[in-house]
Amino acid sequence: MAEMEIDALRMELAQLRQEHRDLDVAVEALATTSNHDVLQLQRLKKKKLMIKDRISVLEDQLFPDIIA
């Protein structure tokens, strides 16, 4: 993989990790409100899960498991 591709993947990975943390805070904040919107909460959790899946794909590309 070219160095520019690796840098782009690392940048995307960092952005996704930050977005995942931000969504975690948003989900927590929404869940603690007394009259939280269940549909909005489900959407945030689904988006967070999709981001986590994308993070896993990027990590696998950047750090492949090497079986000796």
Secondary structure per residue as TSV (DSSP state, phi and psi in degrees):
chain	resnum	aa	ss	phi	psi
A	1	M	-	360.0	137.4
A	2	A	-	-70.7	152.2
A	3	E	H	-59.2	-37.5
A	4	M	H	-66.1	-37.5
A	5	E	H	-65.2	-42.7
A	6	I	H	-62.8	-44.4
A	7	D	H	-61.4	-41.4
A	8	A	H	-64.6	-41.2
A	9	L	H	-65.1	-41.1
A	10	R	H	-64.7	-38.7
A	11	M	H	-66.1	-44.9
A	12	E	H	-62.7	-40.7
A	13	L	H	-61.4	-44.2
A	14	A	H	-63.3	-42.1
A	15	Q	H	-64.7	-42.5
A	16	L	H	-66.7	-39.0
A	17	R	H	-62.2	-41.1
A	18	Q	H	-65.2	-44.4
A	19	E	H	-62.5	-38.1
A	20	H	H	-63.4	-43.7
A	21	R	H	-63.3	-42.7
A	22	D	H	-61.7	-42.3
A	23	L	H	-66.3	-36.0
A	24	D	H	-59.1	-45.1
A	25	V	H	-64.6	-42.4
A	26	A	H	-64.6	-42.8
A	27	V	H	-62.1	-45.7
A	28	E	H	-61.1	-44.7
A	29	A	H	-64.5	-43.2
A	30	L	H	-67.7	-38.5
A	31	A	H	-67.2	-27.0
A	32	T	H	-86.7	-10.0
A	33	T	S	-75.0	148.6
A	34	S	T	-67.1	-36.7
A	35	N	T	-119.4	58.0
A	36	H	-	-70.1	151.3
A	37	D	-	-83.2	109.2
A	38	V	H	-61.8	-41.9
A	39	L	H	-63.2	-43.9
A	40	Q	H	-62.4	-40.8
A	41	L	H	-62.5	-42.7
A	42	Q	H	-64.2	-39.8
A	43	R	H	-63.5	-43.8
A	44	L	H	-63.5	-42.4
A	45	K	H	-65.2	-38.9
A	46	K	H	-65.7	-42.7
A	47	K	H	-63.3	-41.0
A	48	K	H	-61.5	-41.1
A	49	L	H	-66.3	-40.9
A	50	M	H	-63.0	-39.9
A	51	I	H	-65.6	-41.4
A	52	K	H	-61.6	-40.0
A	53	D	H	-63.0	-42.6
A	54	R	H	-65.1	-39.1
A	55	I	H	-59.5	-43.9
A	56	S	H	-61.3	-41.7
A	57	V	H	-62.8	-45.8
A	58	L	H	-64.3	-41.8
A	59	E	H	-62.8	-38.4
A	60	D	H	-64.9	-35.5
A	61	Q	H	-71.3	-39.8
A	62	L	H	-81.4	-35.2
A	63	F	S	-128.7	71.6
A	64	P	-	-66.2	145.7
A	65	D	-	-71.1	126.0
A	66	I	-	-108.1	114.9
A	67	I	-	-95.6	116.7
A	68	A	-	-83.0	360.0
